[in-house]
Amino acid sequence: MTIQKRAFGRTGHMSSEIIFGAAALARVDQSTADRALDHLLEFGVNHIDAAPRYGDAELRIGPWMDRYRKDFFLATKIGVRDYEGARDSIRTSLDRLRTDHVDLIQLHVLYHPDEWEQALSPGGALDAAIEAREAGLVRYIGVTGHGWTIAAMNRRSLERFDFDSVLMPWNWFTAGHESYAADFETTAALCAERNVAVQTIKSLARGAWASKMERRRTTWYEPLEAEDDIRTAIEWTLGREGIFVISTGDVGLLPTILRVADTRGQMPDDEFMKNFGERVGLATIFGL
């Protein structure tokens, strides 16, 4: 079983269409994390996305790198905005991940205008990322974010600096949101022109947890859980050329995600997706 590979932008790496979202490891023990690794190896997932904000995720991945570093394109993130904090964050992540370099460092959740200006100005986090790239501690630099403004902000980031990758939400619901969809398409077109990798999140987001609902999963949103529904969501998202899907932040859903991605069929048409959205009750996942 091997999930299909796609060129990860200009990096030259052929990454699995499903990127493992290590947020799923934030609050698990090492044995649980190791079972997740077994799934990644079984399905040929060769790209991991981590972050210091993901609890113990980097610590759980570290032992994997002792044995399998060459088998994975390894990404992590910087959550702080100043140069010194970002420099220290990179080195701490390398220690936690037990590696001498990461393949991709990303400025994490960069959407607030003031933080954006600080991070991308002299003395900001971007300077630390560039310095680390020059020192061989990282190979590529990306930018990530959440929320209704992030597609537009990612485009603004690309106008300021030649990032190698972007990350932003994309699912059937967001595709029907007039302003977000327009921003996404414009940013995706710029990425295609520059050969910048486009990573997507929230493919399985059904909506926000209801206030009195038991939170059965470790995701901050209520995810789709039925295998047929997960299949529909994954097939729709991966039906778009060049898009990567980062797996959801609940380790229990990982086997299903990998299984349906491995055997996925054609992209469902709009009529099917409209009925699907109404049946499962897809709703907004961002605060408005």
Protein Blocks (a to p, Z undefined) as FASTA:
>chain_A
ZZddddehjnopacdfbacdfklmmmccfklmmmmmmmmmmnopabdcddfklojlmmmm
mmmmmmmmmmpccddddfbfbfklmmmmmmmmmmmnopabdfbdcdehiabfklmmmmmm
ghiaklmmmmmmmnopafbdcdddedjklmmmmmmmmmmpccfbdcddddfklmmmmklm
mmmmmmmmmmmmnopacddehklpnbdcdfklccfbfbfbdcdfbfklmmmmmmmmmmpg
hiacdddfbfklmmmmmmmmmmcccdddfklmmmmmmmnopacfbdZZ
